[in-house]
Amino acid sequence: MKILSWNVNGLRACIKNGFLNTLKDLDTDIVCIQEVKATEEQIAGVDFGTYHFYQHVPTHYRGASGVAILSKEVPLNINCKMGSEFDDMGRMITAEYPDFFLVTVYSPVMFTDENGKKLGLREYETRRMKWEDNLRKYVVSLRKKPVIVCGDFNVSRGPIDCWDEDNHSKSQVGYTDGERSKMEELLNSGFIDTFRYLHPDCGGRYSWLSYRKECIRHGSGLRLDYFLVSSDMIDRIGQSLILNDVKGSDHSPIELILR
């Protein structure tokens, strides 16, 4: 089985850049999408071929964030709620299959107050830590069967996942001590980072590169996108790939192949 995860940075824009042809070429069983940036009505006319399309749109700011799952097999169930204050943000969707749960997430990198003003770093971290705790509790609660969690976690785990740790500020969103420690806490709750499990010493492989020319030229990026599997799936990990040759977004798709 092949599963793809991709932050498309706007599905409609990515479609214009060849997304549907990429789907045909890669021929994966399930495709998890983050940062859809479109309402149900805006996607209604798209022909996804043999895939069934499931979407979670935020209650507010409906043209922002958003996650979706494309699946050749009809899932047993689709759920868009963790049972938390973040359920209306369009950042999580779960598909249940006969032998596993698949959760795709788009972790927030910005929060605003009631007036729409962007929160400062300290307030942001407080909210982000709450998101991380809620996500961890939710995916652990699914462990009555194996669990796959994938998506744009918006955190780079450590120096091997960052192009230049010396110049990448630890006060920068996506690399703070709090964000990285929460990722490790999630892994320690019974999950495996499949890419790092298969490639423990492989540096310089990033899933996000800025559109800025100097960043592309120097390969300056971060590994922000992950496939995590519960520890009871360790024997099913076949390959975990970052598909840097596939274009269409500032994120590269990642792929998990299960035995």
C-alpha positions as CSV (number, residue, x, y, z in Angstrom):
1,M,0.0,0.0,0.0
2,K,1.2,3.5,-0.9
3,I,0.1,6.6,1.0
4,L,1.1,10.2,0.0
5,S,1.0,13.3,2.2
6,W,1.4,16.7,0.7
7,N,1.0,20.3,1.9
8,V,-0.2,21.7,-1.5
9,N,-0.2,25.4,-0.4
10,G,-3.6,25.9,-2.0
11,L,-5.2,22.9,-3.8
12,R,-6.7,25.0,-6.7
13,A,-3.3,26.5,-7.4
14,C,-1.6,23.1,-7.2
15,I,-4.1,21.7,-9.6
16,K,-3.1,24.4,-12.1
17,N,0.5,23.3,-11.5
18,G,-0.2,19.6,-12.5
19,F,-1.6,18.0,-9.3
20,L,-4.1,15.8,-11.1
21,N,-1.4,14.4,-13.4
22,T,0.9,13.8,-10.4
23,L,-1.9,11.8,-8.8
24,K,-2.1,9.6,-11.9
25,D,1.7,9.2,-12.2
26,L,2.2,8.3,-8.5
27,D,-0.9,6.1,-8.4
28,T,-1.0,6.0,-4.6
29,D,-3.8,4.3,-2.7
30,I,-4.5,7.3,-0.4
31,V,-3.5,10.9,-0.6
32,C,-3.5,13.2,2.4
33,I,-3.6,16.9,1.7
34,Q,-2.9,19.9,3.9
35,E,-3.4,23.6,3.4
36,V,-6.3,23.1,0.9
37,K,-7.4,26.7,1.1
38,A,-10.7,26.1,-0.6
39,T,-14.4,25.6,0.4
40,E,-16.5,22.6,-0.6
41,E,-18.1,24.6,-3.3
42,Q,-14.8,25.6,-4.9
43,I,-13.7,21.9,-5.1
44,A,-17.1,20.5,-6.1
45,G,-16.3,20.5,-9.9
46,V,-12.9,18.8,-9.7
47,D,-12.7,15.3,-11.1
48,F,-10.4,13.2,-8.9
49,G,-10.9,10.1,-11.0
50,T,-11.0,6.9,-8.9
51,Y,-10.5,8.7,-5.6
52,H,-13.2,9.5,-3.1
53,F,-12.7,13.0,-1.7
54,Y,-13.2,14.0,2.0
55,Q,-12.5,17.5,3.3
56,H,-12.4,19.4,6.6
57,V,-12.9,23.1,6.1
58,P,-12.4,25.6,8.9
59,T,-15.5,27.1,10.4
60,H,-14.0,30.6,10.2
61,Y,-11.6,31.9,7.5
62,R,-12.9,29.3,5.1
63,G,-10.4,30.1,2.5
64,A,-7.5,29.3,4.8
65,S,-5.9,26.1,6.1
66,G,-8.1,23.0,5.5
67,V,-7.2,19.3,5.2
68,A,-8.5,16.5,3.0
69,I,-8.1,12.8,2.1
70,L,-8.3,11.2,-1.3
71,S,-8.9,7.5,-1.0
72,K,-9.5,4.8,-3.6
73,E,-11.1,2.7,-0.9
74,V,-14.1,4.0,0.9
75,P,-13.2,4.4,4.6
76,L,-15.3,2.8,7.3
77,N,-15.6,6.3,8.9
78,I,-14.4,9.9,8.6
79,N,-13.9,12.1,11.7
80,C,-12.9,15.7,11.8
81,K,-13.0,16.3,15.6
82,M,-10.4,15.7,18.3
83,G,-12.9,16.9,20.9
84,S,-11.0,20.1,21.6
85,E,-11.1,23.8,21.1
86,F,-9.3,23.4,17.8
87,D,-12.0,21.3,16.1
88,D,-13.2,24.3,14.0
89,M,-9.8,25.2,12.5
90,G,-9.8,22.7,9.6
91,R,-6.5,21.1,10.7
92,M,-7.3,17.4,11.3
93,I,-9.2,14.7,9.5
94,T,-9.2,10.9,10.3
95,A,-10.1,8.1,8.1
96,E,-10.7,4.6,9.6
97,Y,-9.9,1.6,7.5
98,P,-10.3,-2.1,8.5
99,D,-6.8,-2.5,9.8
100,F,-5.7,1.0,10.8
101,F,-6.6,4.6,11.5
102,L,-5.1,7.3,9.2
103,V,-4.9,10.8,10.7
104,T,-3.6,13.8,8.7
105,V,-2.8,17.1,10.4
106,Y,-1.8,20.6,9.5
107,S,-0.3,22.0,12.7
108,P,-0.9,25.7,13.3
109,V,2.0,28.2,13.1
110,M,-0.1,31.3,13.8
111,F,-2.9,32.2,16.3
112,T,-4.8,35.4,16.5
113,D,-6.7,37.1,19.3
114,E,-10.4,38.0,19.2
115,N,-9.5,41.1,17.2
116,G,-7.6,39.1,14.6
117,K,-4.2,40.4,15.8
118,K,-1.3,37.9,15.5
119,L,-0.2,36.6,18.9
120,G,3.3,37.1,20.2
121,L,5.7,34.2,20.5
122,R,5.0,33.5,24.2
123,E,1.2,33.5,23.7
124,Y,1.6,31.5,20.5
125,E,3.7,28.8,22.2
126,T,1.0,28.5,24.9
127,R,-1.7,27.8,22.3
128,R,0.6,25.6,20.2
129,M,1.5,23.4,23.3
130,K,-2.2,23.0,23.9
131,W,-2.7,21.9,20.3
132,E,0.2,19.4,20.7
133,D,-1.2,17.9,23.9
134,N,-4.7,17.6,22.4
135,L,-3.3,15.9,19.2
136,R,-1.2,13.5,21.2
137,K,-4.1,12.5,23.5
138,Y,-6.3,12.0,20.4
139,V,-4.0,9.8,18.4
140,V,-3.1,7.7,21.5
141,S,-6.9,7.2,22.1
142,L,-7.1,5.5,18.6
143,R,-4.7,2.8,19.5
144,K,-7.3,0.1,19.6
145,K,-5.9,-0.6,16.1
146,P,-2.7,0.6,14.4
147,V,-2.5,4.3,13.7
148,I,-0.7,6.3,11.0
149,V,-0.3,10.1,11.6
150,C,0.9,12.2,8.7
151,G,1.0,15.8,7.5
152,D,2.7,19.1,7.9
153,F,3.6,19.2,11.6
154,N,5.3,22.6,11.2
155,V,8.3,21.6,13.4
156,S,11.8,20.5,12.5
157,R,13.0,17.9,14.9
158,G,16.6,18.8,15.2
159,P,19.9,19.8,13.5
160,I,19.8,17.0,10.9
161,D,16.4,18.3,9.8
162,C,17.4,21.9,9.5
163,W,19.8,23.4,6.8
164,D,21.7,25.6,9.3
165,E,20.9,25.3,12.9
166,D,23.5,27.8,13.9
167,N,21.7,30.5,12.0
168,H,18.2,29.2,12.5
169,S,16.9,30.9,15.6
170,K,15.5,28.7,18.3
171,S,12.9,31.5,18.9
172,Q,11.7,31.0,15.4
173,V,8.3,29.3,14.9
174,G,8.8,25.7,13.8
175,Y,12.0,25.3,15.7
176,T,11.4,26.4,19.3
177,D,12.4,24.1,22.2
178,G,8.7,23.7,23.1
179,E,7.6,22.6,19.6
180,R,10.5,20.2,19.3
181,S,10.0,18.7,22.7
182,K,6.3,18.1,22.0
183,M,7.2,16.2,18.8
184,E,9.5,14.0,20.9
185,E,6.7,13.5,23.5
186,L,4.4,12.4,20.7
187,L,7.0,9.9,19.4
188,N,7.7,8.7,23.0
189,S,4.0,7.9,23.4
190,G,4.4,5.0,21.0
191,F,5.0,6.4,17.5
192,I,7.9,6.0,15.0
193,D,9.2,8.7,12.6
194,T,9.4,6.5,9.6
195,F,11.8,8.6,7.6
196,R,14.3,8.9,10.4
197,Y,13.8,5.2,11.4
198,L,14.9,4.1,7.9
199,H,17.5,6.9,7.3
200,P,19.0,7.7,10.8
201,D,22.0,9.6,9.5
202,C,20.6,11.1,6.3
203,G,20.9,14.9,6.5
204,G,20.1,17.5,3.9
205,R,16.7,16.0,3.0
206,Y,14.0,18.6,3.5
207,S,10.3,18.6,2.7
208,W,10.0,22.4,2.7
209,L,12.0,25.0,0.7
210,S,11.2,28.6,0.6
211,Y,10.2,30.0,-2.8
212,R,13.0,32.6,-2.4
213,K,15.5,32.0,-5.2
214,E,18.5,32.0,-2.8
215,C,16.9,29.3,-0.7
216,I,16.2,27.1,-3.7
217,R,19.7,27.6,-5.1
218,H,21.4,26.6,-1.8
219,G,18.9,23.9,-0.9
220,S,18.0,25.7,2.3
221,G,15.0,24.0,3.8
222,L,13.5,22.2,6.8
223,R,11.9,18.8,7.3
224,L,8.4,19.7,8.5
225,D,6.4,16.9,7.0
226,Y,6.2,13.4,8.6
227,F,4.8,10.0,8.4
228,L,4.5,8.6,11.9
229,V,3.2,5.1,12.6
230,S,2.3,3.4,15.9
231,S,5.0,1.0,17.1
232,D,2.8,-2.0,16.3
233,M,3.3,-1.2,12.6
234,I,7.1,-1.3,12.7
235,D,7.3,-4.5,10.6
236,R,5.1,-2.9,7.9
237,I,7.4,0.0,7.2
238,G,8.7,-0.5,3.7
239,Q,9.8,2.8,2.4
240,S,9.5,6.4,3.6
241,L,10.4,9.0,1.0
242,I,10.6,12.7,0.4
243,L,9.7,13.3,-3.3
244,N,11.7,16.4,-4.0
245,D,11.4,16.0,-7.7
246,V,7.6,16.5,-7.6
247,K,6.8,20.2,-8.0
248,G,3.7,22.2,-7.4
249,S,4.1,23.6,-3.9
250,D,6.8,25.0,-1.6
251,H,6.4,21.6,0.2
252,S,7.5,18.3,-1.4
253,P,5.1,15.4,-1.0
254,I,6.2,12.6,1.2
255,E,5.3,8.9,0.6
256,L,5.0,5.9,2.9
257,I,5.0,2.4,1.4
258,L,3.6,-0.3,3.7
259,R,4.5,-4.0,3.4
